Amino acid sequence: MINFEEELRKFHPSLEVEEVEEAIYNQDLTDVADVLVGMMKAAKEEEEQG
């Protein structure tokens, strides 16, 4: 059986749309394109040095 008092203690309201948007945009995430650009720069530097 569900213990409603316990479930209410666990409850955390969801973020509002603006808060979610802000939380997402404030994270510094690396995507595949960033990784590829970094690899290409490293390969170019390696080519120039050797």
C-alpha contacts under 8 A as a table, 3 or more apart, distances in Angstrom:
res1	aa1	res2	aa2	distance
2	I	7	E	7.90
3	N	6	E	5.48
3	N	7	E	6.33
4	F	7	E	4.99
4	F	8	L	6.05
5	E	8	L	5.17
5	E	9	R	6.39
6	E	9	R	5.16
6	E	10	K	6.46
7	E	10	K	5.12
7	E	11	F	6.28
8	L	11	F	5.10
15	L	19	E	5.80
15	L	20	V	5.85
16	E	19	E	5.24
16	E	20	V	6.20
17	V	20	V	5.15
17	V	21	E	6.16
18	E	21	E	5.10
18	E	22	E	6.18
19	E	22	E	5.10
19	E	23	A	6.09
20	V	23	A	5.06
20	V	24	I	6.16
21	E	24	I	5.23
21	E	25	Y	6.17
22	E	25	Y	5.25
22	E	26	N	5.98
23	A	26	N	5.34
23	A	27	Q	6.67
24	I	27	Q	5.65
25	Y	28	D	7.80
30	T	34	D	5.90
30	T	35	V	7.08
31	D	34	D	5.39
31	D	35	V	6.54
32	V	35	V	5.07
32	V	36	L	6.18
33	A	36	L	5.10
33	A	37	V	6.16
34	D	37	V	5.18
34	D	38	G	6.21
35	V	38	G	5.15
35	V	39	M	6.22
36	L	39	M	5.04
36	L	40	M	6.14
37	V	40	M	5.11
37	V	41	K	6.19
38	G	41	K	5.16
38	G	42	A	6.17
39	M	42	A	5.10
39	M	43	A	6.11
40	M	43	A	5.07
40	M	44	K	6.10
41	K	44	K	5.09
41	K	45	E	6.15
42	A	45	E	5.16
42	A	46	E	6.09
43	A	46	E	5.03
43	A	47	E	6.07
44	K	47	E	5.00
44	K	48	E	6.22
45	E	48	E	5.09
45	E	49	Q	6.22
46	E	49	Q	5.17
46	E	50	G	6.11
47	E	50	G	5.42
